[in-house]
Amino acid sequence: DSLLSQISSRSDASPFLHPVDWKALGLYDYPTIIKNPMDLTTVLKKLKSNQYPSLTSVSSDVRLIWKNCMTYNADGSDFYLLASEFSKRFEEKISKLSKDPSAVKSSQGLEANDTAPSPEQKQCFARNLFRIGKEELGRVVTVLDDKSPEALTKNVAEDEVEVNVDRILGRVFWELEEYVAGVLGKNEKKK
């Protein structure tokens, strides 16, 4: 919350504070290019009303703000460069916060809970399972076997396990989603 308040209070954050009023601005192609609009005020409202189950989901919405701006505006334009700079600063600050996730979660009330993930979040998680290594996938299966066994279908003869993302309990989903996102974040930094 304080990080978002810091960002929002900056004088150059005004283009990101509210939803893009594309009609008033005459940007009639905006809704065809930007499918999931997002802005800082919306993120702050969702945060204050506890709509985010984890730091990862807050970060995803904030990243969407910068991504949308950079998608719609030409590379090198003032808005593109501004979004790029905000994105860089945000990633630096969020990586510092991520090093102490317990402090972040408790101070912002973002403990993982039983909130059901959306179909899009489930799809994203399922895709990300294909992007992690065998060891990390093994940890995911172990956690599921322990905390949400109904999400696993075991084929002993083939030595295979199938994960049914739709059957993972909410709190277990958020725990694993955060773990997988963290693994992928580390892998991206190595490249």
Backbone as numpy.savetxt, mean C-alpha at the origin, in Angstrom:
# Nx Ny Nz CAx CAy CAz Cx Cy Cz
0.28 9.81 10.77 -0.55 11.00 10.77 0.32 12.25 10.77
1.33 12.29 11.65 2.18 13.48 11.72 2.99 13.64 10.43
3.42 12.55 9.82 4.15 12.63 8.55 3.24 13.21 7.47
1.99 12.74 7.41 1.06 13.27 6.42 0.71 14.73 6.70
0.61 15.08 7.97 0.33 16.48 8.34 1.50 17.37 7.93
2.73 16.87 8.10 3.91 17.63 7.67 3.86 17.86 6.17
3.57 16.80 5.42 3.51 16.91 3.96 2.40 17.89 3.55
1.22 17.73 4.16 0.06 18.56 3.80 0.27 20.03 4.11
1.05 20.33 5.15 1.23 21.72 5.55 2.25 22.47 4.69
2.96 21.76 3.85 3.94 22.43 2.98 3.20 23.29 1.95
3.75 24.47 1.68 3.09 25.38 0.74 3.01 24.79 -0.67
3.99 23.98 -1.05 3.97 23.41 -2.40 3.16 22.12 -2.49
2.46 21.75 -1.41 1.63 20.53 -1.43 0.22 20.79 -1.94
-0.12 22.03 -2.21 -1.50 22.38 -2.58 -2.06 21.56 -3.74
-1.28 21.19 -4.77 -1.88 20.39 -5.85 -2.32 18.99 -5.41
-1.83 18.55 -4.25 -2.11 17.18 -3.79 -3.11 17.12 -2.63
-3.55 18.29 -2.15 -4.40 18.33 -0.96 -5.82 17.83 -1.19
-6.39 18.13 -2.33 -7.80 17.82 -2.59 -7.94 17.05 -3.89
-9.08 16.38 -4.08 -9.29 15.67 -5.35 -9.16 16.64 -6.53
-8.61 16.16 -7.62 -8.45 16.98 -8.82 -9.85 17.31 -9.35
-10.15 18.60 -9.44 -11.44 19.05 -9.98 -11.30 19.14 -11.49
-11.29 17.98 -12.12 -10.97 17.91 -13.55 -11.98 18.63 -14.42
-13.24 18.70 -13.99 -14.24 19.42 -14.78 -13.93 20.92 -14.79
-13.69 21.48 -13.60 -13.40 22.91 -13.49 -12.11 23.27 -14.23
-11.16 22.34 -14.22 -9.88 22.59 -14.88 -9.90 22.25 -16.37
-11.02 21.68 -16.83 -11.13 21.31 -18.25 -10.27 20.12 -18.64
-9.98 19.25 -17.67 -9.14 18.08 -17.92 -10.04 16.87 -18.18
-10.77 16.90 -19.28 -11.82 15.90 -19.52 -11.29 14.49 -19.76
-10.00 14.36 -20.04 -9.42 13.03 -20.20 -8.93 12.46 -18.86
-8.94 13.27 -17.79 -8.42 12.84 -16.50 -9.04 11.52 -16.01
-10.39 11.40 -15.98 -10.97 10.15 -15.46 -10.70 8.93 -16.34
-10.36 9.13 -17.61 -10.04 7.98 -18.45 -8.60 7.53 -18.24
-7.75 8.45 -17.80 -6.33 8.12 -17.57 -6.09 7.69 -16.13
-6.72 8.40 -15.19 -6.53 8.12 -13.76 -7.76 7.37 -13.24
-7.61 6.08 -13.05 -8.73 5.21 -12.65 -9.01 5.26 -11.15
-7.97 5.51 -10.34 -8.13 5.54 -8.88 -7.57 6.84 -8.32
-8.36 7.92 -8.39 -7.86 9.20 -7.87 -7.62 9.13 -6.36
-6.65 9.89 -5.89 -6.34 9.92 -4.46 -5.73 11.28 -4.15
-5.94 11.77 -2.92 -5.39 13.05 -2.49 -5.10 12.98 -0.99
-4.32 13.94 -0.50 -3.89 13.92 0.90 -5.05 14.08 1.89
-6.03 14.91 1.56 -7.17 15.09 2.46 -7.94 13.79 2.63
-8.14 13.07 1.54 -8.83 11.78 1.61 -8.04 10.79 2.46
-6.73 10.74 2.27 -5.88 9.84 3.06 -5.98 10.19 4.55
-5.89 11.48 4.86 -5.97 11.90 6.27 -7.33 11.55 6.88
-8.41 11.74 6.12 -9.75 11.39 6.62 -9.85 9.88 6.88
-9.36 9.09 5.93 -9.40 7.63 6.09 -8.55 7.20 7.29
-7.41 7.85 7.49 -6.53 7.54 8.61 -7.21 7.86 9.94
-7.81 9.04 10.01 -8.49 9.46 11.25 -9.69 8.58 11.58
-10.34 8.02 10.56 -11.51 7.17 10.82 -11.13 5.68 10.84
-9.82 5.40 11.01 -9.30 4.02 11.14 -9.70 3.11 9.99
-9.65 3.62 8.78 -9.98 2.80 7.61 -8.77 2.06 7.04
-7.59 2.35 7.58 -6.38 1.68 7.11 -5.99 0.58 8.10
-5.85 -0.66 7.63 -5.48 -1.74 8.53 -3.98 -1.80 8.83
-3.16 -1.14 8.01 -1.72 -1.23 8.23 -1.01 -0.02 7.64
0.23 0.16 8.04 1.07 1.22 7.49 1.22 1.03 5.98
1.29 -0.21 5.55 1.44 -0.52 4.13 0.29 0.04 3.31
-0.94 -0.10 3.82 -2.08 0.38 3.05 -2.15 1.91 3.01
-1.72 2.58 4.09 -1.64 4.05 4.07 -0.61 4.46 3.02
0.56 3.83 3.09 1.64 4.16 2.16 1.22 3.95 0.71
0.44 2.91 0.46 -0.02 2.63 -0.90 -0.87 3.78 -1.44
-1.77 4.30 -0.60 -2.60 5.42 -1.05 -1.78 6.68 -1.27
-0.80 6.94 -0.39 0.05 8.12 -0.57 0.87 7.98 -1.86
1.40 6.79 -2.09 2.15 6.56 -3.33 1.27 6.75 -4.57
0.00 6.39 -4.43 -0.95 6.55 -5.54 -1.11 8.02 -5.91
-1.05 8.92 -4.94 -1.15 10.36 -5.22 -0.03 10.77 -6.17
1.21 10.40 -5.81 2.37 10.79 -6.63 2.30 10.10 -8.00
1.94 8.81 -7.99 1.89 8.04 -9.23 0.86 8.64 -10.20
-0.31 8.97 -9.67 -1.35 9.57 -10.52 -0.87 10.86 -11.16
-0.24 11.71 -10.36 0.25 12.99 -10.87 1.30 12.77 -11.96
2.21 11.83 -11.72 3.27 11.58 -12.69 2.74 10.84 -13.92
1.64 10.12 -13.77 1.03 9.45 -14.92 0.33 10.47 -15.81
-0.40 11.39 -15.19 -1.21 12.34 -15.97 -0.36 13.45 -16.58
0.63 13.93 -15.85 1.42 15.07 -16.31 2.68 14.62 -17.04
3.10 15.42 -18.00 4.26 15.08 -18.82 5.54 15.05 -17.98
6.39 14.08 -18.29 7.70 13.97 -17.64 8.43 15.29 -17.85
8.94 15.86 -16.76 9.65 17.12 -16.86 8.79 18.34 -16.57
7.46 18.16 -16.55 6.57 19.29 -16.23 6.69 19.64 -14.75
6.23 20.85 -14.38 6.33 21.28 -12.99 5.62 20.31 -12.05
4.39 19.88 -12.41 3.64 18.97 -11.56 4.34 17.62 -11.44
4.86 17.12 -12.55 5.56 15.84 -12.55 6.77 15.91 -11.61
7.57 16.97 -11.75 8.78 17.13 -10.93 8.42 17.30 -9.45
7.34 18.03 -9.17 6.90 18.22 -7.80 6.48 16.87 -7.18
5.70 16.10 -7.92 5.26 14.78 -7.43 6.47 13.87 -7.23
7.41 13.93 -8.13 8.62 13.11 -8.02 9.40 13.47 -6.75
9.50 14.75 -6.47 10.23 15.21 -5.27 9.49 14.79 -4.00
8.15 14.95 -3.98 7.37 14.52 -2.82 7.51 13.01 -2.62
7.49 12.27 -3.71 7.61 10.82 -3.64 8.95 10.43 -3.02
10.01 11.07 -3.48 11.35 10.77 -2.96 11.43 11.06 -1.45
10.92 12.22 -1.05 10.94 12.57 0.38 10.09 11.61 1.21
8.93 11.25 0.68 8.04 10.34 1.39 8.73 8.99 1.59
9.35 8.45 0.54 10.02 7.14 0.64 11.15 7.18 1.66
11.89 8.29 1.70 12.96 8.42 2.68 12.40 8.38 4.10
11.32 9.14 4.33 10.74 9.21 5.67 10.05 7.91 6.06
9.37 7.29 5.11 8.65 6.06 5.43 9.63 4.92 5.69
10.78 4.93 5.04 11.76 3.87 5.29 12.34 4.02 6.70
12.49 5.25 7.19 12.94 5.46 8.56 11.88 4.96 9.55
10.61 5.27 9.27 9.52 4.82 10.14 9.40 3.30 10.12
9.62 2.70 8.97 9.47 1.25 8.83 10.47 0.47 9.66
11.57 1.11 10.01 12.58 0.42 10.82 12.09 0.19 12.24
11.05 0.92 12.65 10.46 0.72 13.98 8.94 0.62 13.83
8.46 -0.47 13.18 7.04 -0.59 12.88 6.14 -0.62 14.10
6.61 -1.15 15.23 5.75 -1.21 16.41 5.41 0.19 16.91
6.38 1.09 16.88 6.12 2.46 17.32 5.15 3.15 16.38
5.32 2.92 15.10 4.44 3.54 14.11 3.02 3.05 14.29
2.84 1.74 14.38 1.49 1.17 14.48 0.78 1.65 15.73
1.46 1.59 16.88 0.78 1.95 18.12 0.49 3.43 18.18
1.38 4.27 17.65 1.14 5.70 17.72 0.06 6.13 16.75
-0.18 5.38 15.69 -1.17 5.79 14.70 -2.41 4.91 14.71
-2.49 3.97 15.62 -3.67 3.12 15.69 -3.84 2.27 14.44
-2.75 1.74 13.92 -2.83 0.99 12.68 -2.61 -0.50 12.89
-2.96 -0.98 14.04 -2.79 -2.41 14.26 -3.58 -3.21 13.24
-3.02 -4.27 12.76 -3.74 -5.13 11.84 -4.98 -5.66 12.54
-6.08 -5.77 11.81 -7.32 -6.21 12.44 -8.03 -7.21 11.54
-9.28 -7.46 11.84 -10.03 -8.44 11.07 -10.77 -7.83 9.88
-10.45 -6.61 9.51 -11.09 -5.98 8.36 -10.83 -6.83 7.12
-11.88 -7.12 6.40 -11.74 -7.94 5.19 -11.06 -7.14 4.10
-10.08 -7.73 3.44 -9.42 -7.04 2.33 -10.36 -6.97 1.11
-10.15 -5.97 0.28 -10.95 -5.83 -0.94 -10.48 -6.87 -1.96
-11.30 -7.14 -2.98 -10.86 -8.08 -4.04 -9.55 -7.63 -4.70
-9.38 -6.30 -4.87 -8.15 -5.80 -5.48 -6.94 -6.09 -4.60
-7.12 -5.93 -3.28 -6.02 -6.20 -2.35 -5.67 -7.68 -2.36
-6.69 -8.53 -2.45 -6.44 -9.98 -2.52 -5.69 -10.33 -3.80
-6.09 -9.73 -4.93 -5.42 -10.01 -6.20 -3.97 -9.57 -6.15
-3.74 -8.39 -5.61 -2.38 -7.86 -5.51 -1.51 -8.78 -4.64
-2.07 -9.21 -3.51 -1.35 -10.12 -2.61 -1.02 -11.43 -3.33
-2.02 -11.98 -4.04 -1.80 -13.25 -4.76 -0.69 -13.09 -5.80
-0.71 -11.98 -6.54 0.35 -11.73 -7.54 1.72 -11.62 -6.86
1.74 -10.94 -5.71 3.01 -10.76 -5.00 3.58 -12.07 -4.47
2.71 -13.05 -4.19 3.21 -14.35 -3.74 4.11 -15.01 -4.80
3.83 -14.71 -6.07 4.64 -15.26 -7.16 5.98 -14.54 -7.29
6.10 -13.39 -6.65 7.31 -12.58 -6.78 8.31 -12.80 -5.65
7.93 -13.54 -4.60 8.86 -13.74 -3.49 9.58 -15.08 -3.64
10.66 -15.23 -2.90 11.47 -16.44 -2.98 10.83 -17.63 -2.26
11.44 -18.80 -2.44 10.91 -20.04 -1.85 10.89 -19.98 -0.32
11.95 -19.44 0.27 12.02 -19.37 1.74 10.90 -18.50 2.29
10.71 -17.33 1.66 9.67 -16.41 2.12 8.29 -17.02 1.92
8.10 -17.71 0.79 6.83 -18.38 0.53 6.59 -19.48 1.56
7.66 -20.16 1.94 7.56 -21.19 2.98 7.09 -20.59 4.30
7.60 -19.40 4.62 7.16 -18.72 5.86 5.67 -18.37 5.77
5.22 -17.90 4.61 3.80 -17.57 4.41 2.94 -18.81 4.66
3.36 -19.95 4.07 2.60 -21.20 4.22 2.60 -21.64 5.69
3.74 -21.50 6.37 3.82 -21.88 7.79 2.87 -21.04 8.64
2.85 -19.73 8.40 1.95 -18.84 9.15 0.50 -19.23 8.87
0.18 -19.48 7.59 -1.19 -19.87 7.24 -1.56 -21.19 7.91
-0.64 -22.14 7.89 -0.91 -23.46 8.49 -1.20 -23.30 9.99
-0.52 -22.35 10.61 -0.67 -22.13 12.04 -1.90 -21.28 12.38
-2.14 -20.21 11.62 -3.16 -19.23 12.00 -4.43 -19.23 11.15
-4.36 -19.80 9.94 -5.53 -19.79 9.05 -5.49 -21.01 8.13
-5.49 -22.24 8.73 -5.31 -23.46 7.93 -6.40 -23.67 6.88
-7.57 -23.07 7.07 -8.64 -23.23 6.08 -8.29 -22.61 4.72
-7.24 -21.79 4.69 -6.81 -21.16 3.44 -5.85 -22.05 2.63
-5.49 -23.21 3.19 -4.54 -24.10 2.50 -5.21 -25.38 2.03
-4.85 -25.79 0.82 -5.25 -27.08 0.30 -3.97 -27.85 0.02
-3.78 -28.95 0.73 -2.53 -29.70 0.62 -2.71 -30.91 -0.28
-1.76 -31.08 -1.19 -1.72 -32.25 -2.05 -0.45 -33.00 -1.68
-0.57 -33.93 -0.75 0.59 -34.65 -0.21 1.30 -35.45 -1.30
0.54 -36.08 -2.19 1.13 -36.91 -3.24 2.04 -36.09 -4.15
1.64 -34.86 -4.43 2.43 -34.00 -5.32 3.39 -33.10 -4.54
3.34 -33.16 -3.20 4.14 -32.30 -2.35 3.89 -30.82 -2.69
2.60 -30.48 -2.83 2.20 -29.12 -3.18 1.19 -28.60 -2.16
1.17 -27.28 -2.06 0.19 -26.61 -1.21 -0.40 -25.48 -2.04
-1.72 -25.40 -2.03 -2.39 -24.32 -2.74 -2.93 -23.33 -1.70
-2.71 -22.04 -1.95 -3.19 -21.00 -1.05 -4.46 -20.39 -1.65
-5.55 -20.44 -0.88 -6.80 -19.81 -1.30 -6.89 -18.47 -0.57
-6.53 -17.41 -1.28 -6.46 -16.07 -0.68 -7.82 -15.65 -0.12
-8.90 -16.08 -0.75 -10.25 -15.70 -0.30 -10.60 -16.26 1.08
-9.88 -17.30 1.51 -10.21 -17.95 2.79 -9.28 -17.56 3.93
-8.34 -16.64 3.66 -7.42 -16.20 4.73 -8.17 -15.25 5.66
-8.06 -15.49 6.96 -8.68 -14.61 7.95 -8.12 -13.19 7.81
-8.96 -12.18 8.07 -8.57 -10.78 7.90 -7.27 -10.40 8.57
-7.15 -10.68 9.88 -5.93 -10.26 10.60 -4.70 -10.99 10.07
-4.86 -12.24 9.67 -3.73 -13.02 9.14 -3.35 -12.47 7.76
-4.37 -12.13 6.96 -4.11 -11.54 5.63 -3.24 -10.29 5.78
-3.63 -9.38 6.70 -2.89 -8.12 6.84 -1.48 -8.35 7.35
-1.32 -9.31 8.24 0.01 -9.64 8.74 0.90 -10.13 7.59
0.36 -11.03 6.77 1.13 -11.58 5.66 1.33 -10.56 4.54
0.34 -9.73 4.32 0.46 -8.71 3.27 1.60 -7.76 3.61
1.68 -7.39 4.88 2.76 -6.51 5.31 4.12 -7.21 5.19
4.18 -8.48 5.57 5.43 -9.25 5.46 5.89 -9.34 4.00
4.97 -9.70 3.10 5.32 -9.86 1.68 5.75 -8.52 1.09
5.04 -7.44 1.44 5.41 -6.11 0.95 6.82 -5.74 1.43
7.13 -6.09 2.68 8.46 -5.82 3.22 9.54 -6.60 2.48
9.24 -7.87 2.18 10.20 -8.70 1.43 10.43 -8.10 0.05
9.36 -7.72 -0.62 9.49 -7.15 -1.96 10.21 -5.82 -1.92
9.98 -5.03 -0.87 10.69 -3.76 -0.72 12.18 -3.96 -0.59
12.59 -4.97 0.18 14.01 -5.28 0.34 14.61 -5.75 -0.98
13.84 -6.57 -1.71 14.34 -7.09 -3.00 14.53 -5.96 -4.01
13.61 -4.98 -3.99 13.73 -3.85 -4.91 14.99 -3.06 -4.62
15.33 -2.88 -3.34 16.51 -2.10 -2.96 17.79 -2.79 -3.41
17.77 -4.13 -3.46 18.97 -4.89 -3.84 19.28 -4.71 -5.32
18.24 -4.44 -6.12 18.43 -4.34 -7.57 19.09 -3.06 -7.98
